[in-house]
Structures are given as structure tokens and as C-alpha cells.
Amino acid sequence: MTLLENLWYGNIDPHEEILTESKRYKHLLSLMGRNRDELGETLTEKQSETLEKYDSAVNEMHSLSEVEAFSYGFRLGVRLMIEAGGIMTKGDT
């Protein structure tokens, strides 16, 4: 299977590949989880529901941001390849 086919079929998840080895990422994720759990233990049922709605909105926002960042990076990479190809073509003549 080609790289593009793997990307299409979801066999490649760039954000997971990049962040899973990051010690800082793992530390921050652990810190967020501990603080979230501690906060959750102190909330009323209504406050917990509000926090869940907040978490859902934040997760959706992050997802949209990641898609936009990936799209921008991909477009930028393609433009760089096109420009580099144009430079090489001009230099080859």
C-alpha cells in the first residue's frame, strides 16, 4: 500500500506519531488527568455536567485546530516541493 493509500485508509495518524514519544506531552497529559480527576471529585452533579459540556467543546475545538494545522502543513509542503521543482528545472536548463 502506498503512503497516500495508508493516509486515506486511516493507517497513519500523524499527530499520534509525533506526540507519543514526547516526554513533555506525556507529562502534561498526566498532569491534566490528575487535575481533572481532582476537580471532578469536588463538583456537584450540575457542575460535573457543565464541565463535561466544556470538555466536549474543548475537544471539538482541538480537533478542528488539528485538522486545520495538518491541512496547512500539507499545502505548505506541496508548495515547497513545487517551488523546489521549479528551481531545479530552471537550474537544469
Secondary structure, 3 states (H helix, E strand, C coil): CCHHHHHHCCCCCHHHHHHCCCHHHHHHHHHHHHHHHHHHHHCCHHHHHHHHHHHHHHHHHHHHHHHHHHHHHHHHHHHHHHHHHHHHHHHHC
